[in-house]
């Protein structure tokens, strides 16, 4: 396993285990000292927490944030089944 793969696995674990994030669906890609985060989260606060956890787990890396905020809510209206 390369150093980049090790760091990527460590960051994915940190994001999954930290109570602020508890994210399993965010992808982590490491290239040198750059960490790319990608995926979807439910709110902007969660997105900010992702970056904070990465900076705590790997100080000194540059975080490239490609995480999209996709609000989750109850469906509006009725679903038509044909």
N, C-alpha and C positions, 0 to 999 in steps of 0.2 A: 504494500500500500504506500502511495506517495504521500508526502507532507500535505499536499493540497487535498487529497482524499481524506486524510486523517482529520484535518481542520474542518472540512465540510461535514463529516460525520459528527464531530464534536459540536459544531454549531447547530446542526439539525436536532441533536439530542437536547442541547440547551434550550432551544425554542420549544421543544415538545414538553420539557419538564418544568420550565419556569411558569409559575402560576399567572404571571402577567400576560403570557402569550398562549401557552398550551396549544401550539399550532403544529399540526402534522402535515398540512397541505401546502406549506410554503417551501419552495425549492431553494436550495442553497448551492451556489456554484462558486468555487474558489479558483482564481487565476492570479498567482503571485500574491501580492498584498491587497488584492481587490476581492470583495465578496459581493456577489450579485444575489439579491433576494427577488424572487418572482412568485406570483400566485395571487390569490384573492383573500381579502379579509373583510370583516363586517363593518369596521369603523376606522376612522383616522387615528384614534387613540391606540388601537391595536397595532396599526402600521408603525407608529412612533415607538411603541414598546418593542417591536421586533428589532428595530435599529439599536435601541438601548441595550437589549440582551446581547446582541452580537458584539457591540462595543465593550461590554463588560466581560464577555467570554474570550474575546480576541482583541485586546487593546492595540491600537496602532494600525488596524486594517482600514481600508477605505471601503465604505458601504455604498454600493450602487443599488438603489431601491427602485425596483420595477413592480412593486406590489400594488395591486389595484384595490380600491375600496368599493365593495359591492354591497350596498345596504340590503340587509335581510329583513323582510317584514312579512306580514300575513298577506295572502293573495287578496286582490281586490276583485269583487264580483264573483260570479259563479262560473264554474267550468262547464262547458257544454260537451256532453258525451254523445257521440253519434253511433 
